[in-house]
């Protein structure tokens, strides 16, 4: 895989994004789905940590260097397939039969922040990196399914403020809001804390999967039903 690497610490898998800003494009989506399937196939695995090896970024969201030329060239089927593939990534995380922990080591913007919200738990750096939904400044509306699973990750008042203002929020603020479990002062302590937390899980996959299926039933329904017409119409910007 060009963008991702899988490692194991005891029964915990770490999926590390390794492409700098870790922008989301068709290759990223397909590799993420493949990596999640590979980890799930390891029956010894009890939990998953998702992070980045970049010094500044967790993920800066959509790869505009791919998207803008694709839109200009009217490569509509390629764009729509990417959006469906990213929906599959989010649904896979929401229904994953293992706890999924985001170790947010740097900036998480746009689709990168949304990716972290699809995880079950989040840890973040306190000393660097911001969490931000800049879509309001880019004239990009959230898809309905995105709104639903971001709301499960953060208090509505904080989501409302961030979504409508585009303000960059620190790890400490998100810790105070219980959006992240804990904010750490270094990369090493972040990864150690996230992996140690992951090691506390030893649940049966069947019950974990059923819990998440019932918890997120309405979110999956919204992604499947309400996202589709907007993707088909390519209403990506207003």
C-alpha positions as CSV (number, residue, x, y, z in Angstrom):
1,X,0.0,0.0,0.0
2,X,1.3,3.5,-0.9
3,X,-0.6,5.5,1.7
4,X,-0.9,3.1,4.7
5,X,1.0,0.7,6.8
6,X,-0.3,-1.9,9.3
7,X,1.7,-2.9,12.4
8,X,0.8,-4.9,15.5
9,X,1.6,-4.4,19.2
10,X,0.4,-7.5,21.0
11,X,-3.3,-7.7,20.1
12,X,-3.6,-4.1,18.9
13,X,-3.4,-3.1,15.2
14,X,-2.0,0.3,14.3
15,X,-3.0,1.7,10.9
16,X,-0.6,4.5,10.0
17,X,-1.3,7.0,7.3
18,X,2.0,7.8,5.7
19,X,1.4,10.2,2.8
20,X,2.2,13.6,4.4
21,X,-1.0,15.5,4.6
22,X,-2.9,12.3,4.0
23,X,-5.4,13.8,1.6
24,X,-8.4,11.7,0.6
25,X,-8.6,10.6,-3.1
26,X,-9.7,7.4,-4.9
27,X,-6.5,5.5,-4.0
28,X,-6.7,6.5,-0.4
29,X,-10.3,5.3,-0.1
30,X,-9.6,1.9,-1.7
31,X,-6.4,1.4,0.3
32,X,-8.3,2.2,3.5
33,X,-11.0,-0.3,2.8
34,X,-8.5,-2.9,1.9
35,X,-6.5,-2.3,5.1
36,X,-9.6,-2.4,7.3
37,X,-10.5,-5.7,5.7
38,X,-7.0,-7.1,6.3
39,X,-7.0,-6.1,10.0
40,X,-10.5,-7.6,10.5
41,X,-9.3,-10.9,9.0
42,X,-6.7,-11.2,11.8
43,X,-8.7,-13.1,14.4
44,X,-6.1,-12.3,17.1
45,X,-6.7,-8.6,16.8
46,X,-8.7,-6.9,19.6
47,X,-8.6,-3.2,18.7
48,X,-7.4,-0.8,16.1
49,X,-5.6,2.6,16.3
50,X,-5.6,4.9,13.3
51,X,-2.9,7.6,13.2
52,X,-0.3,9.3,10.9
53,X,3.4,9.4,10.8
54,X,3.5,13.1,9.6
55,X,5.0,15.6,12.1
56,X,2.2,18.1,11.5
57,X,-0.9,16.4,10.0
58,X,-3.3,13.6,10.9
59,X,-5.3,14.2,7.7
60,X,-6.2,17.4,5.8
61,X,-9.2,15.9,4.1
62,X,-10.1,15.8,0.4
63,X,-7.3,15.9,-2.1
64,X,-8.1,19.1,-4.0
65,X,-5.2,18.6,-6.3
66,X,-7.1,15.5,-7.6
67,X,-10.7,16.8,-7.1
68,X,-10.5,20.2,-8.9
69,X,-9.0,18.9,-12.1
70,X,-11.4,16.0,-12.0
71,X,-14.3,18.4,-11.7
72,X,-13.0,20.7,-14.5
73,X,-12.6,17.7,-16.8
74,X,-16.1,16.5,-15.9
75,X,-14.9,13.1,-14.7
76,X,-18.2,12.7,-12.9
77,X,-18.2,8.9,-12.5
78,X,-14.7,8.9,-11.0
79,X,-15.8,11.6,-8.5
80,X,-19.1,9.8,-7.6
81,X,-17.3,6.5,-7.1
82,X,-14.8,8.2,-4.8
83,X,-17.7,9.6,-2.7
84,X,-19.4,6.2,-2.5
85,X,-16.0,4.6,-1.5
86,X,-15.5,7.1,1.3
87,X,-19.1,6.4,2.4
88,X,-18.0,2.8,2.5
89,X,-15.0,3.7,4.6
90,X,-17.2,5.6,7.1
91,X,-19.8,2.8,7.3
92,X,-17.0,0.2,7.8
93,X,-15.6,2.2,10.7
94,X,-19.1,2.7,12.2
95,X,-19.9,-1.0,12.0
96,X,-16.4,-2.4,12.7
97,X,-16.4,-5.3,15.1
98,X,-13.4,-3.9,17.0
99,X,-13.0,-0.7,18.9
100,X,-11.5,1.9,16.6
101,X,-9.3,4.6,18.2
102,X,-8.1,7.7,16.3
103,X,-4.7,9.0,17.6
104,X,-4.9,12.5,16.1
105,X,-1.2,13.6,16.0
106,X,-1.6,16.8,14.1
107,X,-4.1,18.8,12.0
108,X,-7.4,17.1,11.3
109,X,-9.3,19.3,8.8
110,X,-12.5,18.6,6.8
111,X,-12.8,15.0,5.7
112,X,-9.8,14.2,8.0
113,X,-11.8,15.5,11.0
114,X,-14.9,13.6,9.8
115,X,-12.8,10.4,9.5
116,X,-11.8,10.8,13.2
117,X,-15.5,11.3,14.1
118,X,-16.4,7.9,12.5
119,X,-14.0,6.2,15.0
120,X,-15.3,5.0,18.3
121,X,-12.8,7.0,20.5
122,X,-10.3,9.8,19.9
123,X,-7.1,10.9,21.5
124,X,-5.2,14.0,20.4
125,X,-2.1,16.1,20.8
126,X,-2.4,19.1,23.2
127,X,0.8,20.8,22.0
128,X,0.1,20.9,18.3
129,X,-2.5,20.4,15.7
130,X,-6.1,21.7,15.3
131,X,-9.4,20.1,14.6
132,X,-11.5,22.0,12.1
133,X,-14.4,21.9,9.7
134,X,-13.4,24.5,7.1
135,X,-16.3,23.6,4.7
136,X,-18.2,26.8,5.6
137,X,-15.3,28.8,4.2
138,X,-15.0,26.6,1.1
139,X,-18.7,26.5,0.2
140,X,-18.8,22.8,0.7
141,X,-21.9,21.4,2.5
142,X,-21.7,18.3,4.6
143,X,-23.5,15.2,3.3
144,X,-26.4,14.2,5.6
145,X,-24.6,11.0,6.8
146,X,-21.6,13.0,7.8
147,X,-23.7,15.3,10.0
148,X,-25.2,12.3,11.8
149,X,-22.0,10.6,12.8
150,X,-20.2,13.8,13.7
151,X,-23.1,14.4,16.1
152,X,-22.4,11.1,17.8
153,X,-18.7,12.1,18.4
154,X,-19.2,15.6,19.9
155,X,-21.7,17.7,21.8
156,X,-24.2,19.4,19.4
157,X,-23.3,22.9,20.6
158,X,-19.7,22.4,19.8
159,X,-20.5,20.9,16.4
160,X,-22.9,23.7,15.7
161,X,-20.2,26.3,16.5
162,X,-17.4,24.6,14.6
163,X,-19.5,23.8,11.5
164,X,-20.9,27.4,11.2
165,X,-17.7,29.3,12.1
166,X,-15.0,27.1,10.7
167,X,-13.0,27.8,13.8
168,X,-9.9,25.7,14.6
169,X,-10.2,23.9,17.9
170,X,-7.3,22.6,20.0
171,X,-6.9,19.1,21.5
172,X,-7.3,20.6,25.0
173,X,-10.7,22.2,24.1
174,X,-11.9,18.9,22.7
175,X,-10.7,17.1,25.8
176,X,-12.8,19.5,27.9
177,X,-15.8,18.7,25.7
178,X,-15.1,14.9,25.9
179,X,-14.7,14.7,22.1
180,X,-11.3,13.3,22.7
181,X,-10.6,11.0,25.7
182,X,-7.3,12.7,26.5
183,X,-4.9,15.3,24.9
184,X,-1.2,14.5,25.2
185,X,1.9,16.7,25.2
186,X,3.9,14.7,22.7
187,X,3.7,12.3,19.8
188,X,5.2,9.5,21.8
189,X,2.8,9.9,24.8
190,X,-0.1,10.2,22.4
191,X,0.7,6.9,20.7
192,X,1.5,5.2,24.0
193,X,-1.8,6.4,25.5
194,X,-3.9,5.4,22.5
195,X,-2.3,1.9,22.3
196,X,-2.6,1.3,26.0
197,X,-6.2,2.3,25.9
198,X,-6.7,-0.1,23.0
199,X,-5.1,-2.9,25.0
200,X,-7.9,-2.5,27.6
201,X,-10.4,-4.0,25.2
202,X,-10.9,-7.7,25.0
203,X,-14.5,-7.9,23.8
204,X,-16.2,-10.6,21.7
205,X,-16.5,-9.3,18.2
206,X,-20.1,-10.5,17.9
207,X,-21.4,-8.3,20.7
208,X,-19.2,-5.3,19.7
209,X,-20.5,-5.6,16.2
210,X,-24.1,-5.9,17.4
211,X,-23.8,-2.9,19.7
212,X,-22.5,-0.7,16.9
213,X,-25.1,-2.0,14.5
214,X,-27.9,-1.0,16.8
215,X,-26.2,2.2,18.0
216,X,-25.6,3.5,14.4
217,X,-28.6,2.1,12.6
218,X,-30.0,5.6,11.9
219,X,-26.6,6.8,10.7
220,X,-26.2,4.0,8.2
221,X,-29.7,4.5,7.0
222,X,-29.0,8.2,6.4
223,X,-25.8,7.5,4.5
224,X,-27.5,4.9,2.3
225,X,-30.7,6.8,1.6
226,X,-30.0,10.6,1.9
227,X,-26.4,10.7,0.6
228,X,-27.1,9.0,-2.7
229,X,-29.2,11.6,-4.5
230,X,-26.7,14.3,-3.5
231,X,-23.8,12.2,-4.8
232,X,-25.6,11.4,-8.0
233,X,-26.3,15.1,-8.5
234,X,-22.7,16.0,-7.5
235,X,-24.0,18.8,-5.3
236,X,-20.5,19.2,-3.8
237,X,-20.4,23.0,-3.6
238,X,-22.8,25.8,-3.2
